[in-house]
Amino acid sequence: MAWPLESPTEPSHVVVIVGGAVAGSEAAVVCADRGARVIVVEQNPRPYGKIEDGLPRWHVALRKKEYQRIDANLNRPGVAFLPQTRLGTDVTLGKLVDELGVSAVVLANGAWRDRPLAIEGIDAYLGKGLAYQNPFVYWFNHYPERDYRGPGYEVEDGAIVVGGGLASIDVVKILNLELYSRALRSKGIDVDLTAMEVKGIDFVCQKHGVDPASLGVAGCTLYYRRRKQDMPLASADDDLSPEELGKIETTRAKIMDKVIRKYRVRFEECSVPVAPLVRQERLAGLVFRRTEVAEGRLREVPGSDFEVSAPLVVSSIGSVPEPVPEVPRKGELYRWASWETGALEGFDRVIGLGNVLTGKGNIKASRQNARVVAARLMGGAVDGAALDQASDALHASSREQAKDAIGPVLERNPKLSVDRVRTIANWASGRAKEAGYEFDYARWIANVTPSDMV
C-alpha cells in the first residue's frame, strides 16, 4: 500500500488537493515533483470530473485519452487518492488548515452548480418541467448503466433550451438524438446513438430508408439572447480587426447552421426568458422578450413578449462553483484575494485552480479545446493529432497554472515535522477506511468502473 500508510521518516510538505480531474491531477504532479506528499480528495468514486459527467458520452476518444492521463497523474509515488470524500461534509477547511495543519489546500473542485435561470421563483419547478444542464448531461452519460440510480429525465418532444454556448449545443443534441432514436426504435430500427451523433440524424434515417420528416418529431428549440454570430462557438482573441472579427462571426453562424441541419434543431436568436408559463403547478413553457443591440449594448425590446409552450425547459447558461461551508463567496463565485495567484480571501494556504477560479491560466487551453469541438461540429470526426493537441494544451496550461500558484505557498511555509506528517497520514488512513479504499488506485478504479460503462 502506498503513502500515507507508510511511516514518514523526515519533514516534508503535505498538500491536500480537492478534486482529481485535469486541474487537480496536474497540481498533484507539480507538488509530487517538488517532493511534497499529496492527498487528492475526490467527492466521487472516480476522479474524472466533467470529462466523465459533463462531456456527452459520444466523445469516446477524448474521454479515453483524458482518463488515461488523469490515471497516470494520480497513480504515481507520493500521491494518495482519497475518494468519496466531500469538502464541507466529510472534511472541512478548518480541519485541514487549522487542526491538521497541512502545508496547502488546493481547490480544484471545478464548477458543478448551474447558474440559476434569471426568473424569480423558477426553481420551484425543478423536476416539474424544469431541468438544469449539469444533472441532465450526467443522466444522459450514465443512464445506460445497469446499476444507475441517479436523477431521471423524460425527454419529451417540443422541449426548449435556454443557452447559447457549446454546452447548450450538447443539450439540444442530446434531446434530438434521444427523440429520433426513440422514433426509429418504434419502427423496429435500433440505431447507435453515438453513430447518429457523428453522421447526423438525416444520414442515419435515410440509411434505413426512413424520411425523418415522416417520424413526426418536432424536435427541440434553442433560445439565445443575442444573435447567431455572437454565440461563443468559435474563439475570438482580443484586439481583433473588424475584418478578423467578421470572419469569426461568420464561422460562428456556420457552426450553428450546421447544428440546425445535422441534428434538426430549431433556433431562435435575440430572445431572453422573462417569466414562467405555469399549468397545474408545473412549468409549461416560458415567456420570452425580444432583444436588440443599441449603442453597442444589448437591451430588451418593450412590448415584444411572446409565449412558448413546452413540456420541458432545460437551462444551459453556464456553471459556477458549488457553495462550500467556510469558503467565502462573492456573488456566484468564491471570494478570491487574487485572481492572478488564486489565493482565497482569509486563507494564506488555500488557493484555487482550474474552473473553480475564473482566471486567465486556462483561457488558451479552453480556446484550443473549443476549436476541436467546433471542428467536430463542422466536419464530424476529429483526427487523433487534433485531440492530442487539445489535450496537451489543456494539461500543459493546468500544470503551468499549478506551478505558478503552488510554488510560492510551499516556499514561504516550512516543511512539516515528522509528527505532523504522521498525524495527517493517520487522518487520511482513517478516512480511506471509511470510504472502503485501500490506497490501490488501479484496483479501485477497476472495481468502481461499471462493466457496461459507456
N, C-alpha and C positions, 0 to 999 in steps of 0.2 A: 504493500500500500504506500502511496506517495505522501509527501508532506501535505497536511500538517500533523499526521500521526507520529512521524518520526521526531525524536527529541532534538531540539536546536542545541548547538554547541557554541555559538558565538553570536554577538549582537548583529542585528540586521533590521532593515526597514520591512514593515509589513503593510501592504496596500490592499484595501478591500475595494473591489470594483463591482458596482451594481449594474447588472446587465451583461450578458455574454455574447451578444451578436457582433456585428462588424466593429463598432467603436470600442466595445468592451473587450473583445478578444485581442484587438490590436493594442489597446492600452496594457493588457496583460503581458504581451510580448515585450513592450517597451520597459515595463517595470522589471520583468524577469531578467532582461538583458543587463539591467543596471544592478543586478544582484539582490533585488528585493524579493521577499516571499509574497506571493499573490493569492488572494482568495477572491474568486469570481462568484458573486452572489446572484443567482438567477431565479426569478419568480416561477418559471415554468420547468417542467421536466427536461425539455430540450432548450438549447440556448440560442436558437436561430432568429428569434425576434420577428421583424416584419419580412425577412426573407421567406420565412415559413408561413406566417399568419397574415401578412398584409399584401404579399405579392401573389396574384392569382396563380393557381396550380398549373396553368398551361406553360409557365416559364420554366420548363423542366430542366433545360441545360444550365440556365443561370442559377437556379436553386441548388442543383447538384454541385456546381462549382463553388458556390458560397458555403455550402455545408462543409465541403472538404477543407476549405481554407479556415473556417472557424474551428473545426475539429482539430486541425493541426496546431492552431494557436493555443487551444485550451488543453490539449493532451501533451504537455511538454513539462520538463522538470521545472520546479519552482512555482508552478501554477496549480492551485487546488480549486476545482469546480464544486460549487455548493448549490445544488438545485433545489427547487421548491421552497425557496426562502424569499419572502417578500419584505422589502424595506417598508417600515411603518407598521408591520403586523408581526412578522417573525423576528425582526431585529430593528432597532431604531438607530437614528443618527447619534442620539445620546449614548446608547450602549457602545457603539463603535468608537466614537470620538472621546467621550469623557470617561467611561468605565473601562473599556478595553485599551484605549489609548493608542489606536493604530496610527501609523505614520501618515496615511492619507486615505480619504474616501473619494472614489471617482464615480460620479453619477453618469452612467451611460445607459440609462433605462429608457431612452427613446421617447417618442410621442405617441401615446396609445389612446388618449382621450379625444374623441371627436369634438371639433369646435362646434358649440351649440348653434343650431339654426336660429337666426335672429328674429324670432317671432315669440312674443310673450306668451308663456303658458304652453308652448308647443310640446314640451317633453312629457306632458301629461298623457300624450297619445303614443308613447313608446310601446311597441307591441300591439298597438291598436291602430294600425295603419301607417305608423312612422318607424323607420329604421335608420340607423347610422352606418356609415361606411365600414368602420373597422370591424364590428361584430358581424356585419353582413359578409364581408370578404372572408373572415375567419370561418364562418359557417360554410361558405362555398368550398373552401380548401379542405375542410375536414369531414363534411357530412357523409362522403362515400365510405369512410372507415366504419367497420362493423361495430366498434365499441364507442362510437362518437356519442357524447352525452351533453354537448354544448347547446348554444341557442339554436332555434329552428326558425326558418322563414318559409312562407308560402309565396312563391313567385307567381304573381298574377299579371295577366295581360293588361296593358294600359298604364303601367307604373310610370311615375315621373321621378327624375333625379335632379337635384339641385347641386350644381357644381360648375366645373369648368377646367380643371387640371387633369393630369394624366390619371390620377386616382379615380376621378369621375368617369373617365373613359373605360377604366376597368369595370366599374359598376354597371354601366349600360351594356357592355359586352356580356357580362355575366347574366344579366336579365334576359337579353335576347337570345343568347346561346341556350339558356335553360328553356325558354319558351319554344324555340324552334326544334330543339332536340326532343322535347316532350311531344310536340305536334307530330314529328316524324315517327316517334315510337307508337303513337296511337294508330298509325297506318302499318305497323309491323316492321318499321325500319329502324334498326338500332344503330346509331352513329356514335362515333367517338367525339366527345365534346372538344377535346384538345385539337383534334384534326380539323374540326369545324372552325376553331379559332384561327388556325393557320391559313386555311383555304378560303374561308368566308362562307356565309350562310347560303348564298345563291349557288356557289360552286357545288357544295355538298348536296343541296336539294336536287339540282339538275343532274348530278351524277346518278342519283337514284330515280331519275325520271319524274320528279315532282316539281311542279311550278310553285315556288314559295308563296306566291300570292294566293294560291288555292288552299293554303293551310289555315287561312282566316286569322292569322296573328297580326294584331295591330302593332305590337311592339312598344317599347318604352320611349320616352321623350326626355332629352336633356335640356334643362333651362339654365342659361348663363347670363350673368348680369351685364356683361359687356359684349362687344362684337366678336364674331368668329375669329377674326385676325388678331384679336387681343388675347386669345386663350394661351396659357403658358404651356404649349405643346412643343415648342421649339425654343431653345435657349437664346437669349439675346445678351451679348456683352454690353458693358457700359460704354457710353460715348460713341454710339454708332452714328454714322452719317445717315441722312434721310434716305439715301438710296439703299444702304445696307439694312436699315430698319424695314424699308418696304419689302425687301426680299424675305426677311424673317416673317413678316406678316403674311406674305403670300404663301410661305411654307406652312404656317400655322393653319391657314384656311384650307390648304390642300390636304393636310393631315386629317382635319375634321371631316372634310368631304369624303375622304377615303373611309373613315369610320362609318359615316352615314350610309355609304353604298355597301361596304363589305359586311356590315352587321345589321343593316336595315334599321338604323336608329333614326329617330326624328329629333330635330334640333330647333330650339327657339332661343335666339340671342336677345340681348338688351331687355331681360326680364328678371325682376327681383321679387321674391316672395314677401308678402306683407301681412297676410292673415290666413288662418286656417279655414277650411270648409269642414264642418262637423255634422255628421248624421248619426243618430242613435249612439251617441257617446264614442264614436270612432272618427278618426281623421279620414275624410273622404275626398281630400284634394287640397289645393291651395289657391289663394287669391294672389295674382301677380300684378305688378305695376311695370309699365314700360320705363326704360331709362334712355338717356342720351348724353352725349358729351358736349358740354357747353363751356367755352373758355378754358378748355383743357381739363375740365373736371367732370366726373360722372354725376348726373343728377337724375332724380326721379321725375317723370312727366306727370303733372297733376291731371286728374280726370282720365287716366289711361288704364285703370284697373280692369282686369278680366279674370274670370274664374276658370279653373281647370279641375275637373273631377278625376279622381284616380283611386284605385283600390290599395295602392302602396306608394308612399313617398320615401325616397332614400336621400338623406342629406350627405353630401360629399364635398364639404367646403374646407377641409383641412383638419389637421390633428395637432394637439398640444399635449404637453406632459401631464400625466395624471397627478392630482394633488397627493402629497405625501406628508403625514404629520411631521412637524419640526422643520420642514423645508419652507422657507419664506417665499411668498409669491407676490408678483406684481401683475395684476390682471390675470391673464390666462397662462403666463409663463412664470418660471421660477425667478426669484429676485437675485440677479447676478451682480456682484460688486464690480465685475469687469467682464465685458463681452469678449475682450481680447484674450485674457488668461483663463476664463471660465470659472473664476473664483466665486463661490457662493457667499452672498452677504451674511455676515455674522459668524462665518466659519473660516478659520485660516488654513484648515487642512482638508477642505471639501471643494472639489472642482467638478465641472460638467464638461462632457464631451459628446459630440455627435448631435443627433436630432433633438436631444433634450436641451441643447444650447443652440440658440439661433445665432451662430457665429459664422465668420467667413471661412473657417477652416475647411468646410466640406462643400463649398459652393462649386469649386472646379470639378470635384468628383460628381456632384449632383448633375452638373451640366453634361458631363460625359455620359452618365447613365441615361439622362433624358434623350441624348442623341441616339443612343442604342434603341431605346423604347420607341422613339419616333420613327427610326429607320424600320423597325419591325412592323409598325403600324402601316407604313407606306409600302413595304415590299415583302412582307411575310417573314421568312426565316432570316436570322442574323447569323453570319458565319462565326466560327469559333474565335477567330482573331479579334473580331469586334467585341465579343463577350469578354475575352481575356483583357482587352484594353480597358473596358469599362470596370471590370473587377479590379484590375491593377490600380487604376486611378482612385477607386473608392478606398481600397485598403492603404495605399500609399498616403493619401490625404489624411485618413484617420490616424495612421501611425505618426505622421509629422505633427498633427494637432496634439496627439498624446505626448510626444516628446517635448513640445513647447510648453505644455501645461503642467505635466507631472514633474519634469526635471527640477524646476525651481523649488517646488514644495519639498522634495526629498533633500535638496541641497541645504535648505535652511533649517531642517529638522534633524537632530542627531539620530543615529541608529538606536533601536530599542534594545533594552537589556535582554539577556537570555531568559530571565524570569518573565519578563513582559511578553516575549515571543511565545513562551510556553503557555502562558495564560490565554493568549489569543488562540493558540493551537488547540487548547482544551475546549474552548468555546466552540470552535469550528467542528471539532470531532463530535461534540455533543449534539450540535445542530444537524450534522450529517447523519447521525444515528436516528434522529427524529424523522428525517426525510427518507431513511432507508438506503442511504448512499454510502458506499464503502471506498470511495476515492479510486475507483477503477473506471476512468472516463469511458473508454471504448466499450467495456462491458455494459455500463449503464446505458449509453446511447443505443446499443443494440437491443437492450431489453425494453426501453421505453419507446422504440420506434414501431408503430403498428405494422404488421406484416402486409397489410393492404394500403400502406401509406402511398399517397399519390403525390 
